[in-house]
């Protein structure tokens, strides 16, 4: 496999700057996910790696070889598209082998690679079928197999699961990760779905408006978001964000928000002076309904009327208000919650986040 190195990558369309100086290192054999909202530049960046878009400025290297002006076919990459892009008039077998055939690979080698890919992907029973005779998941596996037979240095995936239903997305996600590990492949995967990013990635690259907002392992990005954007984007449901001020009492620092004082660890943050406006971030799982989960030692209690309860089977999401801000809390071992029922909650002060009001950056140490 190969490494991919991007240095100050910029993409300009006329007067619009789509990619604004991106630096990313993709290690050999790693699974890197580019994630972010629609329009953040993730697919544009992937297409530049693939050679489908020109690079306005900066350097792109694959295995330390500068490839800015190298044709796509010579970069040692294979790309799996959102739309599958299969030839509708060809069988699965012919779809898998067509790219090799036009590249001049001999028939014996084509058969070997095709059979190996079909076996790994469970496509043997479908080799004589056309794409119209396949399910969405089967078509996606054919698209992946067509990339595999090329034996590329780098696999590129552009939102390959977005056309699948929820159950099939989960199954295909597991298959892709299994294949990556078996092949020891270098993968760059684009998605807007942060759940896909968290479950697939060795490294997540969060993009915002053409720039890198944060790079790190899934756990690091979740536990230590660099700013409010990352905090609000990574996590489902997203982090609750409340206007707050810094305070203190005899026991230590406090964050005052929504009419309550949340005690926080004295060594967790580099807090500004008392009275300074900040933003308090609390993940739904860190707002504990009374009787559901252990009661955090450090934090704050409050009572709130539940406006809406979303039952998910193994848990419920409870929507309420803290002060003027709607919040969501996660209830383990769910029960039916009556409309407008008032519940007691406790915020886990040891796990909250605090962000600078002006810069939106974290003040976490």
FIBAVO-525627 format. One record per residue (C-alpha): x, y, z. Coordinates in steps of 0.05 Angstrom, whole numbers, padded with zeros to 5 digits, always signed. Example, Ala and Ser with C-alpha at 12.3 -4.5 7.8 and 13.67 -1.06 7.14 Angstrom:
BEGIN
+00246-00090+00156/+00273-00021+00143/
END
This chain:
BEGIN
+00000+00000+00000/+00021+00073+00004/+00024+00138+00043/-00013+00200+00020/+00014+00269+00039/-00022+00335+00027/+00013+00401+00039/-00023+00468+00034/-00073+00440-00016/-00116+00496-00046/-00172+00491-00097/-00199+00554-00131/-00259+00558-00177/-00257+00628-00208/-00262+00674-00147/-00287+00619-00100/-00236+00584-00056/-00264+00515-00042/-00204+00485-00006/-00164+00534+00036/-00096+00505+00051/-00104+00433+00076/-00048+00392+00107/-00062+00317+00119/-00017+00257+00128/-00047+00188+00111/-00003+00132+00138/+00009+00067+00100/-00048+00018+00114/-00091+00067+00153/-00165+00082+00146/-00175+00157+00144/-00245+00187+00141/-00259+00258+00116/-00322+00282+00149/-00361+00346+00151/-00426+00379+00130/-00448+00387+00058/-00406+00438+00022/-00345+00433+00068/-00300+00409+00011/-00290+00335+00029/-00311+00307-00039/-00271+00361-00075/-00210+00341-00036/-00221+00267-00052/-00228+00283-00126/-00163+00321-00125/-00128+00260-00095/-00160+00218-00150/-00137+00265-00205/-00208+00283-00225/-00198+00356-00203/-00135+00398-00214/-00097+00425-00154/-00093+00501-00155/-00036+00505-00104/+00002+00458-00058/+00033+00389-00063/+00001+00320-00065/+00047+00261-00056/+00032+00187-00059/+00089+00146-00030/+00130+00210-00031/+00121+00217-00106/+00093+00284-00129/+00029+00269-00168/-00002+00338-00178/+00003+00332-00254/+00001+00256-00259/-00059+00227-00296/-00109+00191-00252/-00094+00123-00284/-00021+00129-00264/-00031+00146-00190/-00044+00076-00165/-00112+00093-00138/-00182+00062-00145/-00245+00099-00129/-00314+00075-00107/-00369+00124-00123/-00434+00140-00088/-00473+00120-00151/-00435+00054-00159/-00422+00073-00233/-00430+00001-00259/-00440-00015-00332/-00514-00034-00336/-00507-00078-00398/-00451-00120-00369/-00453-00179-00321/-00421-00175-00252/-00363-00216-00280/-00352-00168-00338/-00359-00107-00293/-00305-00134-00247/-00257-00149-00304/-00270-00094-00354/-00220-00044-00326/-00165-00095-00327/-00183-00117-00397/-00177-00047-00427/-00111-00039-00389/-00083-00098-00427/-00079-00147-00369/-00077-00219-00394/-00139-00263-00388/-00109-00310-00337/-00091-00254-00290/-00159-00222-00299/-00193-00288-00280/-00148-00296-00219/-00161-00226-00192/-00235-00228-00208/-00245-00296-00174/-00206-00273-00112/-00248-00209-00105/-00313-00246-00117/-00296-00297-00063/-00278-00243-00012/-00341-00204-00026/-00390-00263-00032/-00406-00248-00104/-00397-00318-00133/-00472-00332-00139/-00484-00267-00177/-00429-00267-00230/-00476-00276-00289/-00527-00224-00266/-00531-00152-00290/-00533-00093-00241/-00608-00085-00249/-00617-00155-00221/-00578-00139-00157/-00597-00106-00092/-00565-00040-00072/-00517-00075-00025/-00497-00126-00078/-00484-00070-00128/-00441-00034-00077/-00400-00097-00067/-00390-00102-00142/-00365-00031-00143/-00317-00047-00086/-00294-00110-00122/-00281-00071-00186/-00234-00027-00145/-00201-00087-00111/-00182-00123-00176/-00140-00064-00197/-00095-00078-00136/-00088-00003-00122/-00040+00032-00075/-00098+00073-00046/-00173+00062-00042/-00218+00123-00046/-00291+00119-00025/-00338+00177-00039/-00399+00169+00007/-00409+00096-00017/-00463+00079+00034/-00510+00138+00025/-00557+00102-00022/-00568+00042+00024/-00621+00033+00077/-00601+00035+00151/-00593-00040+00161/-00553-00049+00097/-00509+00011+00114/-00489-00023+00179/-00474-00089+00144/-00435-00058+00087/-00396-00014+00136/-00373-00076+00173/-00354-00109+00107/-00312-00050+00085/-00274-00047+00150/-00262-00123+00148/-00236-00118+00077/-00190-00061+00094/-00159-00100+00151/-00152-00163+00109/-00120-00126+00051/-00079-00080+00097/-00103-00026+00050/-00094+00049+00053/-00165+00078+00051/-00190+00150+00046/-00265+00151+00058/-00312+00211+00051/-00377+00215+00089/-00423+00267+00120/-00446+00215+00170/-00406+00222+00235/-00429+00153+00258/-00394+00122+00197/-00333+00164+00213/-00330+00142+00286/-00338+00068+00271/-00293+00062+00210/-00235+00109+00220/-00166+00101+00249/-00161+00176+00239/-00216+00227+00229/-00206+00292+00191/-00263+00341+00207/-00270+00393+00152/-00305+00460+00159/-00313+00509+00102/-00253+00482+00063/-00206+00479+00123/-00185+00425+00172/-00222+00436+00238/-00190+00377+00274/-00151+00313+00260/-00147+00256+00310/-00170+00187+00329/-00245+00178+00336/-00240+00177+00412/-00195+00238+00415/-00241+00279+00370/-00302+00258+00410/-00271+00268+00479/-00230+00330+00464/-00263+00371+00409/-00220+00430+00391/-00277+00479+00381/-00353+00486+00382/-00360+00465+00310/-00327+00397+00322/-00363+00389+00388/-00430+00400+00355/-00416+00358+00293/-00385+00296+00325/-00434+00257+00368/-00506+00235+00358/-00546+00271+00383/-00499+00330+00382/-00471+00364+00443/-00516+00412+00481/-00487+00482+00479/-00510+00535+00529/-00490+00607+00541/-00456+00611+00609/-00408+00651+00653/-00349+00631+00696/-00360+00631+00771/-00333+00598+00835/-00351+00581+00906/-00314+00555+00967/-00306+00486+00934/-00277+00509+00868/-00296+00534+00798/-00366+00536+00772/-00398+00546+00704/-00465+00583+00711/-00515+00566+00656/-00591+00563+00652/-00600+00584+00724/-00557+00530+00754/-00484+00526+00778/-00446+00467+00749/-00385+00449+00791/-00325+00429+00748/-00257+00399+00765/-00205+00453+00782/-00152+00422+00737/-00194+00407+00675/-00197+00477+00644/-00157+00540+00636/-00216+00584+00655/-00218+00659+00643/-00234+00706+00701/-00300+00702+00739/-00358+00734+00703/-00329+00721+00634/-00381+00696+00584/-00366+00625+00558/-00404+00568+00525/-00419+00505+00565/-00420+00440+00526/-00454+00378+00554/-00464+00313+00516/-00533+00280+00523/-00504+00220+00558/-00475+00266+00612/-00544+00292+00631/-00568+00235+00676/-00643+00228+00691/-00655+00208+00764/-00656+00133+00772/-00621+00120+00705/-00547+00108+00711/-00500+00126+00768/-00506+00194+00800/-00444+00236+00783/-00408+00262+00845/-00389+00329+00813/-00440+00371+00776/-00508+00402+00786/-00581+00381+00794/-00641+00411+00759/-00714+00393+00746/-00744+00402+00677/-00809+00386+00641/-00799+00336+00585/-00826+00366+00521/-00816+00303+00479/-00788+00233+00489/-00759+00194+00430/-00760+00120+00446/-00703+00082+00411/-00712+00014+00442/-00650+00007+00485/-00652+00080+00505/-00694+00143+00501/-00676+00214+00483/-00710+00265+00527/-00720+00336+00501/-00729+00390+00554/-00708+00462+00569/-00652+00486+00614/-00665+00560+00621/-00681+00585+00551/-00642+00531+00515/-00672+00465+00490/-00628+00407+00512/-00629+00332+00500/-00613+00279+00552/-00602+00205+00542/-00642+00157+00586/-00614+00087+00596/-00664+00030+00609/-00720+00073+00581/-00792+00076+00606/-00853+00112+00579/-00850+00186+00595/-00916+00223+00598/-00923+00288+00560/-00901+00348+00602/-00876+00302+00657/-00824+00336+00702/-00761+00296+00716/-00699+00309+00758/-00632+00309+00722/-00559+00315+00741/-00504+00342+00697/-00438+00306+00703/-00391+00364+00717/-00329+00321+00708/-00345+00311+00634/-00371+00379+00611/-00335+00422+00559/-00324+00497+00561/-00311+00541+00500/-00287+00612+00493/-00346+00656+00474/-00307+00696+00423/-00261+00646+00389/-00306+00585+00400/-00243+00546+00417/-00241+00498+00476/-00208+00519+00542/-00196+00446+00560/-00125+00435+00584/
END
